[in-house]
Amino acid sequence: MSKDYLPQFYVMLEKQVGIALDDTKQYLLESRLLPLATKNGYLDVYAFIKYLTQNAVGPTHWQAFEALTTNETFFFRDKHVFEALKNTIFPELIQARKNEKTLRIWSSACSAGQEVYSLAMMLREDFAQLHDWAIQLQATDISESILKKAKSGIYNSMEAHRGLDAHYLRKYFSHLEDDTYQISPAIRQMVNFSHHNLVGSWPFYPKFDLIMLRNVLIYFKQDAKDKVLSKIRKQLNGDSSILILGAAESIHSNDLYKLVQLDKISYYKPNILTKV
Ligand SMILES: C[S@@+](CC[C@H](N)C(=O)[O-])C[C@H]1O[C@@H](n2cnc3c(N)ncnc32)[C@H](O)[C@@H]1O
């Protein structure tokens, strides 16, 4: 089957999801779409891609788009970031918000929830003084299936042991009969999961004190990155609020943000001199 429809498919994927693919990633396209192509009765991936490009975006398209996202994540990913949160960033945010006693945190592109649950466990474990604060943990992703897993809080043994200290595993998880681990209801209840496409329309969100936007912009082209970063800037709650990107991600020549270097990590604060 001809590969003529590939360029059209790349454009469609980028428009709907933000992810930029090209011919150098054909192996990924083939391996990720083959099961879905077969399930839908196509002889090969390229016949399936032709169907996708020739039809209006519907549920089958979204299954294909989801299959092309990368959900790699783990608990306390990039431990320097979590050390900085514990030792500096949270203490400073708590000081800045001590009158309102409110902290709003958004884990965007949260995948199966390990990132936001790591934050929730850390807040419980290390910040007992927040017991009478309103803590809002919002976690969003484009993939409905990964959100279902995140909400269940159930992880297989390998996922549960990846990045997680034995103490946390003992204290905040129950070991289920099928050798999976489920995070405790007390931690699950701290988090509100919902669907959100970073390149789609944005629902109304409050302003956040901390936004984690890690390991997703790496798949986007500069133009899409800039659009997302400009919308994210509007969601930050003033001068003390913070944006953390993934370890391999950075913001170049964007006057909406100020770079802050803290030991081994860097993060961003809104540049309040710039109008948004
Ligand atoms: C590699 S994971 C990152 C998970 C977590 N933030 C971390 O750093 O460990 C990337 C996530 O981005 C999500 N994603 C991809 N495109 C997205 C979009 N346009 N809007 C929202 N989420 C998206 C994927 O579904 C996936 O769960």
The ligand as an ORCA input file, in Angstrom:
! r2SCAN-3c Opt
* xyz 0 1
  C       5.851     11.116     28.512
  S       4.301     11.381     29.307
  C       4.771     12.516     30.582
  C       4.143     12.171     31.908
  C       4.603     13.020     33.088
  N       4.317     14.422     32.875
  C       6.072     12.829     33.331
  O       6.871     13.716     33.032
  O       6.463     11.772     33.825
  C       3.523     12.432     28.100
  C       1.998     12.524     28.283
  O       1.538     13.601     27.480
  C       0.242     13.287     27.035
  N      -0.074     14.147     25.883
  C       0.414     14.096     24.621
  N      -0.118     15.058     23.860
  C      -0.943     15.775     24.680
  C      -1.798     16.890     24.483
  N      -1.908     17.496     23.279
  N      -2.517     17.354     25.529
  C      -2.434     16.770     26.749
  N      -1.648     15.689     26.991
  C      -0.922     15.197     25.969
  C       0.331     11.803     26.705
  O      -0.936     11.189     26.673
  C       1.238     11.292     27.833
  O       0.479     10.754     28.892
*
